[in-house]
Amino acid sequence: MTNDKARRQVLQGVMALPFVAALVTDARRASAQTGVAVPVKVDTKGLVAKIKFEAELAGFLSELNGRYKLRVTELTLEPGGHVGEHNHVGPGIRQVTSGTMTYVLPEKTVVYGPGDFFFESGDINHTVFNKTDAPMVHVLFEILPVDVKGPSLIPVKHH
């Protein structure tokens, strides 16, 4: 994939965020959680995840209402930390807010830094490393089935 095509895909995903956020109109269903410890079935080292916000989708896309939710999670990966090979329950946009992420996909490795956005479809096996001496923080904006509790990480699926 060319850099222009990748940039275009990321920009399209970022432009969709306000639309998705507009769907989240029912404040009574919104919840903020921090520091909730839930077992992860993926090998990790030095990972701390905090769900910052989640709410059921509501609005014009009625076929999604009550079936999916928007979740925002902040992940911190300590120096030398990793998240083993995994997938996600749903798609979403990611943004690295500080530090450097080494993102390993089946066909390539990409290094993301502060301010970089990228899209994950959820069904592509990948591994994440912090190969630096500073913490790496990134934010996940995900669309998940409404009944998902805890992490969206799932053990790898081999296709």
C-alpha positions in Angstrom: 0.0 0.0 0.0 1.4 3.4 -0.9 1.9 6.1 1.6 -0.8 8.3 -0.1 -3.3 5.4 0.0 -2.6 4.7 3.6 -2.9 8.4 4.5 -6.2 8.6 2.6 -7.6 5.6 4.6 -6.5 7.0 7.9 -8.1 10.4 7.1 -11.3 8.7 6.0 -11.4 6.9 9.3 -10.7 10.0 11.3 -13.4 11.9 9.4 -15.9 9.2 10.4 -15.2 9.7 14.1 -17.4 12.8 14.5 -20.3 10.9 12.8 -19.9 7.9 15.1 -19.7 10.2 18.1 -22.9 11.9 16.9 -24.6 8.5 17.1 -23.8 8.3 20.8 -26.7 10.5 21.9 -28.1 8.6 24.9 -26.0 10.0 27.8 -27.8 7.8 30.3 -26.2 4.7 28.9 -22.7 6.2 28.9 -20.2 5.0 31.4 -16.6 5.8 32.3 -14.5 3.2 33.9 -10.9 3.4 35.0 -8.5 0.8 36.3 -10.9 -2.1 36.0 -8.8 -5.3 36.0 -10.1 -8.0 33.6 -8.1 -11.0 32.6 -6.6 -10.9 29.1 -6.2 -14.2 27.2 -3.3 -12.8 25.2 0.4 -12.8 26.3 1.3 -9.3 27.5 4.1 -7.6 29.4 3.9 -4.1 30.8 0.4 -3.3 29.5 -2.1 -1.2 31.4 -5.5 -0.6 29.8 -8.1 1.9 31.1 -11.5 2.1 29.5 -12.2 5.9 29.4 -15.7 5.9 27.9 -18.3 3.6 26.3 -21.8 4.1 25.2 -24.4 2.2 23.1 -24.8 3.5 19.6 -28.1 5.4 19.1 -29.3 7.6 16.3 -29.9 7.5 12.5 -28.3 4.1 11.8 -31.2 2.2 13.5 -29.9 -1.2 12.5 -26.9 -0.6 14.9 -28.9 0.9 17.8 -28.7 -1.3 20.9 -26.4 -3.8 19.2 -23.1 -2.0 19.1 -21.2 0.5 21.4 -18.4 3.0 21.0 -15.5 2.4 23.4 -12.5 4.6 24.0 -9.6 2.8 25.8 -6.2 4.3 26.7 -3.4 1.7 26.7 0.1 2.3 28.2 2.9 -0.1 27.3 6.0 0.2 29.5 9.5 0.2 28.0 10.4 -3.3 26.8 6.7 -4.3 26.9 4.7 -6.2 24.4 1.2 -7.4 23.4 1.5 -10.9 21.9 -0.2 -11.9 18.6 -3.9 -11.0 18.8 -7.0 -9.7 17.0 -9.8 -7.5 18.2 -13.5 -8.1 18.7 -14.3 -5.1 16.5 -12.8 -2.5 14.2 -11.4 0.9 15.2 -9.1 3.8 14.8 -5.9 4.0 16.9 -3.8 7.0 17.8 -0.4 7.0 19.4 -0.3 9.9 21.9 3.2 9.5 23.3 6.2 7.2 22.8 6.8 4.8 19.9 4.9 1.7 18.9 6.4 -1.1 16.7 3.4 -2.7 15.1 4.0 -6.1 13.5 1.6 -7.4 10.9 1.9 -10.7 8.9 3.3 -8.8 5.8 5.1 -5.8 7.3 6.2 -3.9 10.4 5.3 -0.3 10.9 6.6 2.2 13.5 4.1 4.7 14.8 5.0 7.8 16.9 3.1 10.6 18.7 0.1 11.9 16.7 0.0 9.0 14.2 -3.4 7.5 13.5 -4.1 4.1 11.9 -7.1 1.8 11.4 -7.5 -1.8 12.5 -10.2 -4.0 11.0 -10.0 -6.3 14.0 -9.5 -9.5 12.1 -5.8 -9.1 11.2 -3.2 -10.9 13.4 -0.7 -8.4 14.9 1.7 -7.9 17.7 2.8 -4.6 19.4 6.1 -3.8 21.0 7.6 -0.9 22.9 11.3 -1.1 21.9 12.2 2.2 23.6 13.1 3.3 27.1 10.0 5.4 27.5 6.3 4.4 28.0 4.2 4.3 24.9 0.6 5.5 25.1 -2.1 5.0 22.5 -5.9 5.4 22.4 -8.3 2.9 20.8 -11.6 4.1 19.4 -13.6 0.9 18.8 -17.0 -0.2 17.7 -17.9 -3.4 19.6 -20.9 -5.6 20.1 -22.8 -4.1 23.0 -22.4 -7.3 25.2 -18.6 -7.2 25.2 -17.2 -6.8 28.7 -13.6 -6.3 29.4 -10.7 -6.2 26.8 -11.4 -6.3 23.1 -8.2 -8.4 22.6 -8.8 -11.9 21.5 -6.4 -14.8 20.9 -5.1 -15.0 17.4 -7.3 -16.6 14.7 -5.3 -18.4 12.0 -7.1 -18.0 8.7 
